[in-house]
Amino acid sequence: MKGSTGGSRVVLNPEKLRTRRAMRYKQWTPQRLRSTGGYWQARILGTAVHLQIFDWLGNSGRNARAATNHFGGTREGWKIFLDALSAIGLLRKRALSYENSPFALRYLCSGNGSFLLSDYDAWNVWGRLSNSLTSGKRPKVAQPFFSKREQTGRLLQSLDKDARKIAPYLMARLPLSRSKTLLDVGGGLGSFAIACCRRSPHLRAIIVEHPRVVSFTSRAVNNAKIAKRVQVMGLDITKEPLPRGFDLILVSNVLHGQGARENRALLRSAYRCLNQGGRIVLRDVLMNRAGTNPDWGALFSVALFLHTPHGRCYALDEVRGWLRAAKFSGIKGPFRSSPLPFDPDSVLIAEKS
Ligand SMILES: C[S@@+](CC[C@H](N)C(=O)[O-])C[C@H]1O[C@@H](n2cnc3c(N)ncnc32)[C@H](O)[C@@H]1O
């Protein structure tokens, strides 16, 4: 490759050229192609978690006949399946008996593997990807949130599990000491609102959730024994105005589920319901202009294409533009939402001045 700096020609040596190309194409190798294209392990792991094989084994050793008695099916099928789990190192096989590996005991038993279930639930939807792309058809309502109750419960739980770990980092960014009222828009199981109210005894919060989801939110708030300070309101944010009079509004992982038009309207509505001097906190995966970085966000957009009528991950510039158009000022960020490896989100904070 030839380039020029200040008129003098720079010729890169072949080694540098190869490195540059590999970086541009993110180091694709035939081996990576094979592992990215393969789904056997993902399906085997997901199925084992879904059927709660690891819980069933617990601390004991059991054989394929016991699996047949417990789950149904045939001894041959269970032998094949349990052998595969042993081959990938999640079980240990001794003679004819299978037991959990230390990793499986620690991370996959007693609901610890439930975070994998929401991915498992999406298996059939992903199978329709080529069809969805070529027909351009997208679901009429967000899935599973407004379609399948049992799956919604599982997804909310796995989001809550992550949010509880992220909350301490996010709260460090929020002006909690200056705020008496918080509105958590699309608050799910209320993880962030509950954490904020626990941190700030003077804070009161309202969580707004979709009418089809709100019963999950109410139950979580009641279980947290904080219902005196955290109110729950069933409301479709695309159809009804938000309540007014808040010092702080949190919109966490809601923008990516909606279309750009709905998001612009949401931010205008958020501006109206903030008190003067109040702040809005947006937390989401914010992309570069090209839509290719972070790469996780680009992949997540495909999931959103399959699961929502209009959702995708939006570019930082796009979201900043919506904030300005809604009259917000003093935009700060993007900040990383947390240093946790599973959290790809950024945070933007803006003010109603
Ligand atoms: C990905 S979850 C985020 C939950 C939580 N804020 C978090 O960050 O963990 C998106 C939430 O927005 C809610 N939501 C989506 N569309 C909505 C709408 N039109 N009205 C009210 N809530 C909505 C969903 O029910 C869901 O709980």
The ligand as an ORCA input file, in Angstrom:
! r2SCAN-3c Opt
* xyz 0 1
  C     -34.956     -3.548     27.868
  S     -36.124     -3.215     29.080
  C     -35.221     -2.132     30.163
  C     -35.619     -2.288     31.618
  C     -34.818     -1.391     32.565
  N     -35.059     -0.002     32.290
  C     -33.331     -1.701     32.464
  O     -32.588     -0.866     31.991
  O     -32.931     -2.798     32.898
  C     -37.233     -2.099     28.277
  C     -38.461     -1.822     29.126
  O     -39.217     -0.787     28.496
  C     -40.588     -1.120     28.603
  N     -41.325     -0.511     27.488
  C     -41.098     -0.701     26.177
  N     -42.016     -0.044     25.437
  C     -42.829      0.587     26.308
  C     -43.980      1.391     26.163
  N     -44.464      1.690     24.945
  N     -44.569      1.881     27.268
  C     -44.093      1.578     28.506
  N     -43.020      0.795     28.713
  C     -42.387      0.300     27.630
  C     -40.596     -2.643     28.489
  O     -41.785     -3.202     29.007
  C     -39.340     -3.031     29.255
  O     -39.586     -3.300     30.603
*
